[in-house]
Amino acid sequence: MKPRNKPKKRHSAAMEVIGAQLALFRINAGLTQRDLSRQSSASEETIASIEQGRRVLMPHLATEFDQLLKTCGALAAGVAKLPPKDKYPIWAEEFIAYEQEAIGLCGYENAVIPGLLQTEGYACATFRSKIPHLSEEKIEQSVTDRLERQQILHQQDPVTASFVISEAVLLSNIGGPEVMRGQISHLRQCAGITGVSIQVLSLKREHHAGLNGPFVLLETSDHQHLAYTEAQRSSVLTSDADEVSVLAQKYGMLRMQALNAEETVGLLDRLLGER
């Protein structure tokens, strides 16, 4: 793959225009960002990010703001005209935005290494497995975007992150032996990052709480709790307290059923010795 330059921000000019419009409509309505937050489902931080052009205004929020600010659908119309989104799949767009500003996240994965823990080689192999096949240019950009997401684990105030990964993922051969060895070595290094916990769910377990598939739990800076699940070509991001609670219970059980941090490091070391 070619050396990568720093990724360009997608449709930033359009996002800035939409954000400026929201700020103008809000001010004309005599509301502060906090006032609008209290009257809507968006946090104050989310509103600030949108107004500064750092976060895409999602269609459901545009409609909600239009109703609250009495803007006759202006924001929703503007959002509908934004350039096509190609950095992340449309169904993952909102989740990625929340992930980048989360103060805590945890997730269970049973098919691939979580994106925040992938090496460049492994990420490239996953994108090469896509059907329909992606162009080389699209693969390169997708890998760049995925690696960019990982900065939340290394920033000055890093997110607190917990991952439970099925042992089956580690025993797979995505990208070939060399890629998998590099990936397992990277997991071993990530296990030493402050605030990061990695646990492996052993294949020897007769039952566990993750049979229904992978999921992610997020906590935002304003302590909103969200849950995210993804299927083949769709996803669900929800703040419904009941849904989040169910998945939080599942994750708590998975952590109890998985190897602890020290046992996981031992398993990773053994796998590295076998490869």
C-alpha positions in Angstrom: 0.0 0.0 0.0 1.2 3.5 -0.7 2.3 5.8 2.2 -0.7 7.6 3.5 -1.1 11.3 4.0 -3.2 12.7 6.7 -6.8 12.0 5.8 -8.9 14.8 4.5 -12.0 15.7 6.5 -15.1 14.7 4.5 -17.5 17.3 3.1 -16.2 19.7 5.9 -17.4 22.8 4.1 -20.9 21.4 3.8 -20.9 20.4 7.4 -19.7 23.9 8.5 -22.5 25.5 6.5 -25.1 23.3 8.1 -23.5 23.9 11.5 -23.5 27.7 11.0 -27.2 27.6 10.0 -28.1 25.6 13.1 -26.2 28.1 15.3 -28.0 31.1 13.5 -31.5 29.5 13.9 -30.8 28.7 17.5 -29.6 32.2 18.4 -32.5 33.7 16.5 -34.8 31.6 18.6 -33.2 33.1 21.8 -31.7 29.7 22.9 -28.3 28.7 24.2 -26.8 25.4 23.2 -27.8 24.2 26.7 -31.4 25.4 26.2 -31.6 23.5 22.9 -30.1 20.4 24.5 -32.7 20.5 27.3 -35.5 20.7 24.7 -34.2 18.0 22.4 -32.6 14.5 22.4 -29.2 15.9 21.6 -26.5 16.6 24.2 -25.0 20.1 24.6 -21.7 18.7 23.4 -23.3 17.2 20.3 -24.9 20.5 19.4 -21.6 22.3 19.8 -19.8 19.8 17.6 -22.5 20.1 14.9 -22.3 23.9 15.0 -18.5 23.8 14.7 -18.7 21.5 11.7 -17.0 18.7 13.5 -20.0 16.3 13.4 -22.6 15.5 10.8 -26.1 16.6 11.6 -28.0 13.4 11.4 -31.4 13.5 9.6 -33.5 12.7 12.7 -31.9 15.5 14.6 -32.3 17.9 11.7 -36.0 17.2 11.7 -36.2 17.6 15.5 -34.3 20.9 15.4 -36.5 22.2 12.6 -39.6 21.6 14.7 -38.2 23.1 17.8 -36.7 26.2 16.1 -39.6 26.5 13.6 -37.4 26.6 10.6 -39.9 25.1 8.1 -37.7 22.1 7.3 -34.6 24.2 6.3 -32.1 22.0 8.2 -33.6 18.7 7.0 -33.5 20.0 3.4 -29.8 21.0 3.8 -28.9 17.7 5.3 -30.6 15.9 2.4 -28.3 17.7 0.0 -25.0 16.8 1.7 -22.5 15.1 -0.6 -22.6 11.2 -0.5 -21.0 9.8 2.6 -18.1 7.5 1.7 -15.8 7.5 4.7 -18.0 5.1 6.7 -21.0 3.1 5.7 -24.2 5.2 6.1 -25.5 2.8 8.8 -22.3 3.3 10.9 -21.9 7.1 10.5 -23.6 8.1 13.8 -21.9 5.4 15.8 -18.5 6.5 14.6 -19.3 10.1 15.6 -20.2 9.0 19.2 -17.3 6.6 19.4 -14.8 9.4 18.7 -16.1 11.5 21.7 -16.8 8.6 24.1 -15.3 8.5 27.6 -16.0 4.8 27.9 -16.7 1.9 25.6 -16.8 -1.9 25.7 -17.6 -4.4 23.1 -17.9 -8.1 22.3 -16.7 -9.5 19.0 -17.0 -13.1 17.7 -16.1 -12.8 14.0 -13.2 -10.3 13.6 -10.8 -8.3 15.8 -12.5 -5.1 16.9 -11.7 -2.2 14.5 -10.0 -0.2 17.3 -7.5 -3.0 17.8 -6.7 -4.0 14.2 -3.3 -3.7 12.5 -3.0 -2.1 9.1 -2.5 -5.6 7.5 -5.4 -7.1 9.2 -7.7 -4.2 8.4 -6.6 -4.4 4.8 -7.4 -8.1 4.7 -10.9 -7.5 6.1 -11.7 -4.9 3.5 -10.3 -7.2 0.7 -12.9 -9.7 1.9 -15.8 -7.4 1.2 -18.5 -8.5 -1.3 -19.0 -6.7 -3.7 -15.2 -6.2 -4.0 -13.8 -2.8 -3.3 -11.3 -0.9 -5.5 -7.8 -0.5 -4.3 -8.4 3.2 -3.8 -11.4 2.5 -1.6 -9.5 -0.2 0.4 -6.6 2.2 1.0 -9.0 5.0 2.2 -11.0 2.6 4.4 -7.9 1.3 6.1 -6.7 4.9 6.7 -10.1 5.8 8.2 -10.0 2.7 10.5 -6.5 3.5 11.8 -7.5 7.1 12.3 -10.3 5.9 14.6 -7.8 4.2 16.9 -6.4 7.5 18.1 -9.0 7.6 20.8 -6.9 4.9 22.6 -3.8 7.1 22.6 -5.0 10.7 23.0 -4.1 12.8 26.1 -7.4 11.8 27.8 -7.8 8.3 26.3 -11.1 6.5 26.4 -11.6 3.7 28.9 -12.0 0.7 26.7 -12.9 -3.0 27.4 -13.0 -5.7 24.8 -14.1 -9.4 25.0 -13.0 -11.3 21.9 -13.9 -14.9 21.1 -10.9 -17.2 20.9 -12.2 -18.3 17.4 -11.2 -14.9 16.1 -7.6 -15.5 17.2 -7.5 -18.9 15.6 -8.7 -17.7 12.3 -6.4 -17.0 9.4 -7.6 -13.6 8.0 -4.9 -12.3 5.8 -2.6 -15.3 6.2 -0.2 -16.5 9.0 2.1 -13.4 8.9 -0.8 -11.0 9.2 -2.4 -13.0 12.0 0.9 -13.2 13.9 1.3 -9.4 13.6 -2.3 -8.9 14.7 -1.9 -11.1 17.8 1.4 -9.3 18.7 -0.4 -6.0 18.4 -3.2 -7.3 20.7 -0.5 -8.2 23.2 0.8 -4.6 23.0 -2.6 -3.1 23.3 -3.2 -5.1 26.4 -0.6 -2.9 28.1 -2.2 0.4 27.1 -3.5 2.4 30.2 -7.2 2.2 30.3 -7.5 -0.8 27.8 -8.7 -4.2 28.9 -8.7 -7.2 26.6 -10.2 -10.6 27.5 -10.6 -13.7 25.4 -13.7 -15.9 25.6 -12.4 -19.5 25.5 -13.8 -21.9 23.0 -13.9 -24.5 25.8 -16.9 -22.8 27.4 -20.1 -24.9 27.2 -22.3 -21.8 27.2 -21.9 -18.0 27.2 -23.8 -14.8 26.9 -22.6 -13.8 23.4 -24.4 -16.3 21.2 -26.6 -13.6 19.7 -23.6 -11.8 18.2 -21.3 -8.8 18.6 -22.3 -5.4 20.2 -20.7 -2.2 21.6 -21.7 -0.1 24.6 -20.7 3.6 24.7 -20.8 6.2 27.4 -20.6 9.8 26.2 -19.0 12.8 28.0 -22.4 13.8 29.3 -23.0 10.3 30.6 -25.5 9.2 28.0 -25.4 5.4 27.6 -25.8 4.0 24.1 -25.7 0.5 22.6 -24.8 -0.4 19.0 -25.4 -3.6 17.1 -24.5 -4.2 13.4 -25.9 -6.7 10.9 -24.8 -7.4 7.3 -25.9 -4.0 5.8 -27.7 -2.3 8.6 -27.3 -1.3 12.3 -29.1 -0.1 15.4 -27.8 2.7 17.6 -30.0 3.1 20.6 -30.2 5.0 23.9 -33.3 3.1 25.0 -32.6 2.4 28.7 -34.1 -1.1 28.5 -32.1 -2.2 25.4 -28.9 -0.7 26.8 -29.5 -2.5 30.1 -30.0 -5.9 28.5 -26.7 -5.6 26.6 -24.9 -4.2 29.7 -26.0 -7.3 31.6 -24.8 -9.5 28.7 -21.4 -7.8 28.7 -21.0 -8.1 32.4 -21.7 -11.8 32.2 -19.3 -12.2 29.2 -16.5 -10.5 31.3 -17.1 -13.1 34.0 -17.1 -16.0 31.6 -14.0 -14.9 29.7 -10.3 -15.4 30.7 -9.1 -12.6 32.9 -6.5 -10.0 31.7 -3.5 -12.0 32.9 -4.8 -15.3 31.5 -5.5 -13.6 28.2 -1.9 -12.3 28.0 -0.7 -15.8 28.6 -2.9 -17.1 25.8 -1.6 -14.5 23.4 1.9 -15.3 24.3 1.3 -19.0 23.7 -0.3 -18.3 20.3 2.7 -16.2 19.3 4.9 -19.1 20.3 3.0 -21.4 18.1 3.0 -19.2 15.0 
